[in-house]
Amino acid sequence: MSSFMKRIVLPIILSIWPVVGWSQAIDTGDTAWILTSTALVLFMTLPGLSLFYAGLVGSRNVLSVVMQCFSIACLVSVIWVICGYSLSFGSGNAYVGDLSRAFLSGVEVDSVSGTIPESVFVMFQLTFAIITPALFVGAFAERMRFSALLLFSAAWVVVVYFPVVHWVWAEGGWLFDMGFRDFAGGAVVHITAGVAALVAAMLMGNRRGFPNSGPPHNLPMTVTGACMLWVGWFGFNAGSALGSSGGAGMAMLVTHISAAVASLTWMTCEWVKYGKPSVLGIVTGMVAGLATITPASGFVGPVGALFIGLAAGFGCFVATQYIKQTLKIDDSLDVFPVHGVGGMIGLLLTAVFSASAYDGLGLGDETIGSQFVIQLIGILATVVWTAIASFVLLKVVNAISPLRVSDDEETEGLDIVLHEERGYNL
């Protein structure tokens, strides 16, 4: 650089930088990482979650599950553009956004959110909105009508998901202002999906033949989907740093640690209880570890991740056994005990392992005890609102279009009954 540039031009540029707003300039590194993360999170649903669920159901219902996940991705995308982004991140009040950003009003090519284009932020958050209702598909697999699913999913994201996003992640949201810590969706994604899943499973009743509803038709398909979820989850958690930074790197590291520890923990629990470790057990433990570390991933270090993974593997395993064997609730693919319980465990342990004494990034002005109370308030509020709203919506939808197929249709399989196709011929 010439002396003229150093002495004259550069000082002038630096002096006017804040005035013209160049401090909000797009960072290409951050943008590249969030673009990548967005693709990874969408990859979690399509095809990751779709294959994970499809392999677990009977061969007569494999296409119905894939169809549900795919159609939810399309449906939620349209709703997000119409009102979802605005209700989630619009100014509004402490409980829900307004409609000032409806149809993505104001989102232009040069709009900026932090250090990335606003369009990228919109798309990144959309992938979270897609996977959340797709998760609860596993609770009522093999028995819900497709028309009822579409109605319930559309209403649910508007009434439950968008407001909770606003509570937790939008400036001015009441949990956001309280200091509630949910880095990537322990409450927003996993508790909402898990609680809705439990309510739906209880309201719709068990599958015919439960608890002997038949084995998964294709475990290699399930393992393939699980591996895609593991890879995609790096975008889910590390992408929530909204930049290419050390924070994103640590979030990725602790995510991997928790998944690995939870997998081994679940496998060991199963080995001790049943005498043999199973492939289904180890991959389910992985998902539990990923769900549980999600809210903590931006606040804890490797030591915290080890303990969170251990708690995830053991806690979610016990919850699964209790829901199915003791309560006799047919949450078909264990959505609530894995995602709902995992999200709760992760949120509570965030208060503990965020502390610098436990290798975390610090609690600021809060103590472990005070942060624990804040976390507990956020959990209870999310559970109560999701349970009540989901119950009401399911009742309303059932009055419009019956939730459940008939016994004969369930026996024949939803692939033929609802879609006139056979997935097991592929």
Secondary structure, DSSP 8 states (H G I E B T S, - for coil): --HHIIIIIHHHHHHHHHHHTGGG---HHHHHHHHHHHHHHHHIIIIIIHHHHHHHS-TTSHHHHHHHHHHHHHHHHHHIIIIIHHHHHSS--SS---STTGGGTT--TT-EETTEEHHHHHHHHHHHHHHHHHHGGGGSTTTB-HHHHHHHHHHHIIIIIHHHHHHHHSTT-HHHHHT---SS-IIIIIIHHHHHHHHHHHHH---TTTT-----S-HHHHHHHHHHHHHHHHHHHHGGG-SSSHHHHHHHHHHHHHHHHHHHHHHHHHHHHHSS--HHHHHHHHHHHHHHHGGGTTT--HHHHHHHHHHHHHHHHHHHHIIIIIS----TT-HIIIIIHHHHHHHHHHHHHTSGGGTSS--TT--HHHHHHHHHHHHHHHHHHHHHHHHHHHHHHHHHS-SB--HHHHHH-HHHHHHS--GGG-
